[in-house]
Amino acid sequence: QVQLVESGGGLVQAGGSLRLSCVLSGRTISSHSMGWFRQAPGTEREFVAAMSWGGGRTYYADSVSGRFTISRDNDKNTVYLQMNSLKPEDTAVYSCAARELLSPARSAYEYNYWGQGTQVTVSS
């Protein structure tokens, strides 16, 4: 069992930046892959970014490629999502997820553990 807690969401102007954090605890996660997903009102959960905890494969959704960066801090057991050049279309609840395999995945159903989510709102 692993616990994930997101933070860093908030209200920002279009063009601004936020950095989301996801702290993992309760289990060794060196063999995990991490994903970020988002869900806007009235929409399905959408893949944003994913990476292996120890490096390797990295995925980004086309809608965020070049603007968002997923990274990690092994000492802090934390994965980050740096979001730059934010757009109103990025408004959503962002959740981090952990998968007990080395390879990251784009599909939400492939992840075993989920955080509670953090709200990101981008005003125009």
N, C-alpha and C positions, 0 to 999 in steps of 0.2 A: 504494500500500500504506500502510495506517495501522496503528499499534499501539495497543492499549488495555490498560491495566493498572488493575485495580480494587483498592481497599483500603478498610478501615474496618469490615469485618465483625467479628463477635465474639459473645460470649454475654452476653445481657442478660435482666433480669427483665421479665415482662409489665408493660406500661405505660411501659417505658423508651424511650429514643431512641438511634438510631445515625445517623451520616451516612456514607454510602458515597461514595467518590470514584472517578472514572475519568479517568485522565490519557491524553490522546491525543498521539501523536508520529509522526513519519515522513512526514507529509503535511499540506498545507494542508487544513483541515477547515471552513472558513467556509461551504461549501456543503453541509455534511452535516446530517443529522438523527440524533439520538441516542435510543436506547431502553434501558430497563432491563427485564430479564426475570428470572424466578426459576424454580427447579425444585426441588421437594421430592422426597424419596425415594418412588418408586412413582408419580409423577405426571408429566404432560407439562409441558414448558416453558410458563410462563405469562407473559403480558404484564403489566407493572407500570406503566410510565410512558414517555412519549416526548415529545421536543420538537425543534424546529428549532434548530440551533446559533445562528443569528442572531435567534431569536425567532419569533413567529408561533404556529402551531398547537401545542397541548399536549394530550396525552391522558393519562388515568389509568384504570386498571382500577377497576371499581366497588368491589372489595374493599379498595382502598387510598385511594380518594378521600376527601379531608378529613384524612387522616393523613400521607400522603407528599407530598413536594414535589420536583420535578425542577428543577434550576437549573444555571447555568454560570458560569464565570469565564474570560472570553476571554483575559486576560493569562496565566493559568496553564494554558490549554488543558485545562481540567478541567470535567467535568460531575459534578454531585452528586445524590445522592438522600437527602434528609432524611427520616428515618423516625421518626415520633412515635407514641405510644400503641401500641407494638408488642404484638402478640398471639402466642400460640404458633402459630397458623395461619400466621404470617409466616415461620416457620422454613423456610429454603431456601438453596440456593446462588444468589446474585444475580450476574448477568452484565450488563455493558454492551455495547452494540452500536452500530455506526455504519452509516449508510445514505448513499449518495452522491447523495441527492436532498434538496431543501429540505423536503419534506413528511414529517413523521413517520408511522410506520406501526405498527400493532398486531401484525402478523404477523412472526414471527421470520424466515421465509424471505425477507423483503424486505430484510434487513440483510446487508451485505457483510463486515463485520469484527466480530470478537468478542474480548472479553477472556477471561481464564482463570477468572473467577468468584471470589467471596468468600463465605465461609460466614456466614450469620446464623442464630443459634440463640436462640430466645426461650423462656425457662422460665416455667412457670406458678407 
